[in-house]
């Protein structure tokens, strides 16, 4: 389980427009604040998949921090979720990760 350093936590919170005083406890209110800020500040994007030379993405927490915080970019779903998960764990939240998929079932209506 990876954790961010205290410096990385501070810079991540700053990217979200927050500081340690805003997230001083592990509570539903703090989680709600963090989720709202993360969703409104960190964009979901897939630019690196298409426009980087390697067409590869890293979900390493350090790489995600570099991309989201230092470069002020967003990321692919797994990158954003990894960064947010690592931030939450670093703040003391217990986080369970899991994979998911969704499918849209389309009903085809045939008329004769």
TANOR-V247100 format. One record per residue. RES is the residue in three letters. SS is DSSP state (H for helix, E for strand, - for the rest). PSI is psi in whole degrees, 0 to 359 (NA if undefined). OMEGA is omega in whole degrees, -180 to 180 (none if undefined). Layout:
res=[RES RES]
ss=[SS SS]
psi=[PSI PSI]
omega=[OMEGA OMEGA]
This chain:
res=[UNK UNK UNK UNK UNK UNK UNK UNK UNK UNK UNK UNK UNK UNK UNK UNK UNK UNK UNK UNK UNK UNK UNK UNK UNK UNK UNK UNK UNK UNK UNK UNK UNK UNK UNK UNK UNK UNK UNK UNK UNK UNK UNK UNK UNK UNK UNK UNK UNK UNK UNK UNK UNK UNK UNK UNK UNK UNK UNK UNK UNK UNK UNK UNK UNK UNK UNK UNK UNK UNK UNK UNK UNK UNK UNK UNK UNK UNK UNK UNK UNK UNK UNK UNK UNK UNK UNK UNK UNK UNK UNK UNK UNK UNK UNK UNK UNK UNK UNK UNK UNK UNK UNK UNK UNK UNK UNK UNK UNK UNK UNK UNK]
ss=[- - - - - H H H H H H H H H H - - - - H H H H - - - - H H H H H H H H H H H H H H - - E - - H H H H H - - - - - - - - - H H H H H H H H H H - - - - E - H H H H H H H H H H H H H H - - - - - - - - - - - - - - - - - - - - - -]
psi=[121 146 152 153 163 324 319 321 314 315 325 315 319 319 327 359 26 169 182 333 331 338 47 349 159 98 168 321 318 316 317 316 312 317 314 316 316 316 330 342 320 110 151 119 159 31 318 330 321 326 359 162 326 340 30 148 146 138 16 129 323 319 320 316 315 314 312 316 305 320 352 44 182 204 175 160 315 329 310 318 322 315 314 319 315 320 312 314 321 335 357 2 147 122 133 129 150 158 154 157 159 153 141 117 128 131 125 124 120 126 142 NA]
omega=[-179 174 173 175 176 178 178 177 180 -179 177 178 178 177 179 -179 -177 169 -175 179 -179 -174 -172 179 177 -176 177 180 178 178 179 178 180 -180 -179 -180 -178 -180 -178 -176 -174 -176 171 -178 178 -178 -177 178 -175 -169 176 -180 -175 -176 180 179 177 173 173 -177 178 178 178 178 179 -177 -174 -173 -174 180 -179 179 173 180 175 -173 -178 177 -180 -180 177 179 -179 178 180 176 -179 179 180 178 177 177 172 -174 174 178 179 178 179 174 172 179 176 178 -180 178 -180 180 179 177 180 none]
